[in-house]
């Protein structure tokens, strides 16, 4: 059976933590920052952990061997 390839776009967007959780950048920071609250802008600077349901899809389909 051939090896499975990791999806190239996923390599650029996500990382895995030591415990196997998927880390990603915060959403909603591309444009329209005037209407966002200062608290939202501050909190969106850092990365966030993806929810379990979405992480399961990413890990199963797009990064078969981890990153």
C-alpha positions in Angstrom: 0.0 0.0 0.0 1.4 3.4 -0.8 2.3 6.0 1.8 -0.2 8.7 2.5 0.8 12.3 1.9 0.4 15.1 4.4 -1.8 17.9 2.9 0.5 20.8 2.1 -1.9 23.5 3.2 -2.3 21.8 6.6 1.5 21.8 7.1 1.5 25.5 6.9 -1.6 26.3 9.0 -1.4 23.9 12.0 1.0 22.4 14.5 0.6 19.5 16.9 1.3 19.9 20.7 3.2 17.3 22.7 -0.1 15.8 23.8 -1.5 15.6 20.3 -3.8 18.6 20.3 -4.0 20.8 17.1 -2.8 24.4 17.5 -4.0 27.1 15.0 -4.0 30.9 14.6 -7.0 32.8 15.8 -9.7 33.4 13.2 -11.2 36.8 12.3 -8.1 38.9 12.0 -7.9 39.6 8.3 -9.9 42.8 8.0 -12.6 44.8 9.8 -10.6 45.3 13.0 -12.2 48.7 13.7 -15.5 47.0 14.7 -13.8 44.4 16.9 -13.4 45.1 20.6 -9.9 45.7 22.0 -10.3 42.6 24.1 -10.9 40.5 21.0 -7.9 42.0 19.2 -5.6 41.3 22.2 -6.8 37.8 22.6 -6.5 37.0 18.9 -2.8 37.8 18.9 -1.8 34.4 20.1 -2.7 30.9 18.9 -5.6 28.7 20.1 -6.3 25.0 20.4 -8.7 23.6 17.9 -11.9 22.0 19.2 -11.8 18.2 19.5 -14.3 17.5 16.7 -12.4 19.5 14.1 -9.0 18.3 15.3 -10.2 14.7 14.8 -11.0 15.5 11.1 -7.6 17.2 10.6 -5.6 14.4 12.2 -7.4 11.6 10.5 -7.6 12.9 7.0 -4.8 15.5 6.5 -1.9 14.6 8.7 -1.9 10.8 8.9 1.6 10.6 10.5 1.6 13.8 12.5 3.7 16.9 11.7 
